[in-house]
Amino acid sequence: MLRAMLTDLVALTHHVTGSPDSKLAIALVSDFFGYEAPNLRYMGYYIMKIVFMRYLHGLPKISSMIKNMDSKRIIETTDSDKNSVFIQFKASVDAKSFIEALKSKGISSEGAADQASVGVVDNISCGYDAPNLRKLADKSAAAGFFVVVPDFLHGDPYVIKNPERRLEGFDVWFKDHGTDKGAVEAKSVIEALKSRGVSSVGAAGFCWGAKVVIELAKTDIIQAAVLLHPSFVTNEDINEVKVPISILGAEIDIMCPPEVVKQFEAVLAGKSGAEFLVKIFPKVEHGWTVRYDVGDEEAVKKAEEAHQDLLEWISKGKKSRMAGPHCCSNPPTLDPSYGVGSVEEFGGISSYVTGDPRSKLAVLLVSDAFGYEAPNLRKLADKAAAAGFFVVVPDFLHGDPYVHDNPNKPVQVWIKEHDTDKAFEEAKPVIEALKSKGVSAIGAAGFCWGAKVTIELAKSGFIQAAVLLHPSFVTLDDIKDVKVPISVLGAEIDPLSPPELLKQFEEILAAKSEVDFFVKIFPKVAHGWTMRYKIEDEEAVKKAEEAHQDMLEWFSKHVK
């Protein structure tokens, strides 16, 4: 269905997997072995390209010199250009010892001999048709994403058909398959996805594909990027990145060695507000995430660790969408004096409290990014108090709610400064304070940002019931770990927790016979509808109050 839609809009062949109804998508960009590459091709042959970054003395003599050094294993040498040479070997060699051997013959770069580098690329396929890549695509689909693996090589992957092929062919092939062209085509794919209702796209690139993805990451067309053992990416590229980015590198990788990956990290660290993760995997080589042997348990384990990092990063990338209209539209006008309750210190944190302090039943409300002074939130707290609960609304934001359109603190920076894990830890003393005053049962409800805090409480057993309203950052794994009755109230129009994700929550909860649950998707409402409605909009008020009533009924049922 969506495959056909994409084909209609973009003249590319794709491998697609996952629910076509998903509003979240991932584009996986393969390495240069490409779309039609066989699964296994001429194992045992290796290519080396020795690249001298500065002018070399005596370069024209290198080919014959190398041939004489290791004639039994060398198939062919080719002077590629004025500062590089290709060598093809019959078996793998020790790159460092080979470089040292070259130096011993007087071959050195002017001023910095250690700038010579060797690249070994095995010719096992890992492109579009590679089982390991498709397995990763299916794993991403299982996490709730619609996944597209386009054939940016148009049926012409780089193939070493036989040992006699001249190695300068790679340079020719690369000129015909520039990553710039791939980036342009990728934008068309993403626009096609968005035109069909996808609200957020993450992109991951492997080797050659990483250069395509970095170009996308320099725009706002995607919401998160992952580079896995990248090739051709520069510090200048990294400096222009505009979206959350993860770089997963290998300890043994001449295409992007650890020292280069660390330079990338330094560049990102110098970018104000940049959200990034840089990780160098020990004892693995370039290509380890897709070119592993499925019979090698250790190789599979290392690859799957990177795959999990990829999925967690793309899932985390949803946070960047808080900068969009869905999360932060209609910001409330805060009023510290609003409500019939009072503000006081409770559990070591400033809180709005309301209701009979003698009540044995309590409700903890965890705000969205706009904080505990929002009038609609306090109005709901007073409504819960009128239903017989003692209600606490802590200021987990410590007087620093998100300010819409504040150029000095974009949402990505604000999120870093207001970690939900920290708020979860701060919620524990609040709960202990409730229990110390005689409260016997506690329910917690979280809105958007606050839902992540609430789900952590629901996983820990600190509370007796939970309600998540238009949640953000909540994962399938979170839902799997829930220990108390939980209600999830979602919006039909919500890129942070789209309906298809909520349905997955429901499926997981349905399999947990020991946990009571309720999942409801409200039609024709957007993320934040329970808190950021306009009181003069009768229809908006009606829909918000319906959710409020659902919340109170859930607590009446389970907090007793």
Residue, then its C-alpha position, 0 to 999 in steps of 0.5 A: m500500500l504505502r510501498a505503491m504510494l512511494t513508488d508513485l511519488v519517487a522513482l526508486t525501488h524500496h524494501v519497506t516493512g512495518s505498519p503503513d499506518s505508522k506516523l513514525a518512519i525510519a529510512l535506512v541507507s545502505d553502504f555501497f554494496g547496495y540494493e541488489a548485492p548477493n548475500l555472499r560474494y567472493m569471500g577471501y579477497y580484500i582491497m586496500k587503498i593506501v591514501f597519503m594525505r600529503y605529497l609523497h616522494g616517489l609515488p610513481k614507484i610505489s606500485s612496483m615496490i609493493k608488488n615486490m614486497d608481497s608478490k605471493r598475495i598481491i593480485e594487482t596494484t594501480d596508481s589511482d591518482k597523485n596521492s593514492v594507490f590501490i592494492q588488491f590482496k588474496a587474503s587479509v593483511d596486518a595494515k600497521s605492519f604493511i605501513e611500517a614496511l612501506k616506511s622502511k622502503g623510504i615511502s613517507s609523507e612530507g612532514a607526517a609519515d603517520q598520515a598514511s592510512v590503509g583501508v580494508v573493505d571486504n566484499i561481503s554484501c551488506g546492501y539493500d538485499a542483505p539479510n542482516l540489514r533487512k533483519l534490522a529493518d524488521k526490528s525497527a518495524a517491530a518497534g512501531f516504525f514504518v521502515v524504508v530501505p531505498d535503492f539509491l544505487h539504482g540496481d548498480p552496486y559496487v561489485i568485485k566480480n573477479p580478482e582480475r577487475r581493475l581496482e580503479g573501477f571503484d573510483v569510477w563507480f563512486k563518481d557515478h554514485g555520488t552521495d550528493k545524488g543519494a541525499v537529493e533522492a532521499k529528500s524525495v523519499i522523505e517528502a513522499l512519506k510526509s505527504r502520506g501522513v508520516s509526521s516524523v522521520g529518523a534516518a540511519g546510514f551505514c558506511w557510504g550511506a552515512k554521508v547521505v544521512i549527514e546531508l539530511a541531518k544538516t536540514d530539518i527534513i528529518q528529526a534524528a540521525v544515526l551514523l554507523h561506521p561512517s565514511f566520507v563524513t567531515n568535521e564541517d559536516i558535523n558542524e552543520v548538523k541541526v538534529p539529534i545525532s548519534i555516531l556509532g564507530a568502530e575501534i578498528d576503522i580506517m575509514c573513520p578511525p576513533e580519533v576522527v570520531k572523537q573530533f566529531e564529538a568535540v565539534l558537537a560538544g561545542k554546538s550550543g543545544a546540540e543533542f548527541l551520542v558518540k560511541i566507539f565500540p571496542k574490538v570491532e571493525h568497520g561494517w560490524t553492524v551489518r556484515y557480521d556472521v550470524g554463526d558468530e555469537e560474539a559478532v551478533k551480540k556486538a551488532e545487536e548492541a549497536h542496533q539497540d542503540l540505533l533504535e533507542w536514539i531514533s525513539k529518543g529523537k521524538k523529543s526533538r519534535m517538542a519543538g514543533p506545533h503539536c507539543c508546545s502550541n497554545p502555551p498557557t498563561l501561568d498564574p501562581s495564585y490560581g486555584v483554591g488550594s495553596v503553594e507550600e513545601f511538600g516532600g522537599i519541593s514546592s507544590y500546589v496542594t488542594g483537598d482535605p489533608r485528612s484524606k487517606l487517598a491522594v493523587l499526584l499530578v505531574s505537569d507538562a513542560f509548562g509547569y505547575e502554575a498552569p491554570n487548567l492544571r490547577k483547575l483539574a487538581d481542584k476537581a480531583a480534590a472535590a472528588g475526595f482526594f488530597v492532591v499534590v502538584p509538585d514543581f518538578l521544573h523548579g521555577d523554570p517551565y518551558v517558555h515557548d519561542n525563547p531563542n536563548k533556550p530552545v526546547q532541546v536545551w530545556i529538555k536536557e536541563h529537566d530530565t524526567d529521571k531526576a523528576f522521578e527521584e524527586a517524586k519519591p520523597v513526595i510519595e513518602a511524605l504522603k504516606s507519613k501523613g497517613v495516606s494509604a493509596i496514591g494515584a499519579a497522572g502525568f501529562c506529556w513530559g510528566a507522563k514519563v515520570t508517571i510511568e516510572l512510578a508505575k514500574s516501581g510500585f510506589i503508587q496504586a494506579a496511573v494515568l498517562l495523558h497524551p504521553s511523551f517519551v514512553t516506550l514499549d519497554d516501559i509499558k511492559d514493566v508496568k506493575v499497577p493499573i494504568s489508563v492511557l488517554g491519547a489523541e488522534i493527532d499526536p506525533l509524540s504518541p501516535p494512535e498506532l503506538l498506543k495500540q501497541f501499548e494496548e496489545i502489551l497490556a492485554a498480555k499482562s493478565e495481572v494488570d488492569f488497563f484502559v486505553k482510549i484514543f480521543p478523535k479529532v484532538a491534538h497532543g496537549w488537549t487535556m491541558r492547553y484548551k481555550i476555556e472559551d472554546e466549548e468543544a475543546v472544553k468538552k473534550a478535555e473534561e471527558a478525559h478529566q472524568d476518565m482520569l477521575e473514574w480510574f482513580s476512584k476504581h483503583v485508589k481506595 
